[in-house]
């Protein structure tokens, strides 16, 4: 989605190696979770969950586009990230009030430490780092980190939950790594930019 939206809204060229690398990574990810995908059941609200996941992905990608545009206009990452999180917090607060959800904090060490970790490392630092990377290497290439998220989750499950890897998982991870190499490789210059190419200003 970052590749497509970047081409539409920012007139970024569609780089073939990045598109191919992304598809290879997604294919590898599908192999990793092949067992779960083959036993997929559309009952019990699963369809609604899929729709919400797709909608969330679209909005996340559009947020990436906004951040990339902001950085093109020399807007600082930290300040714009702070405003974005403030707007998101206000929206979630209003939604929670509207739905009648209880607003409470458990005065326990485990709850408070996990809350601080998510707020500082899982939000401020993580999003700040990702958006900075997005501005440096481009909207399309930065998006590949999301393909790596489930692999990191599997590694954590291996360390803390005793997950046993099979042939499918190993093959899928190998493809994800191959896709990563393709995305980051600068020597493959082919692109599909003709329909979207932006003409450079004469003074550049």
Secondary structure, DSSP 4 states (H G I P E B T S, - for coil): -HHHHHHHHS----BHHHHHHHHHHHHHHHHHTHHHHHT---TTTHHHHHHHHHHHHHHHHHHHHHHHHHHHTT--HHHHHHHHHHHHHHHHHHHHHHHT-------SHHHHHHHHHHHIIIIIIHHHHHHHHHHHH-HHHHTTHHHHHHHHHHHHHHHHH-PPP-HHHHHHHHHHHHHHHHHH-SS---B--TTTPPPPPTT-
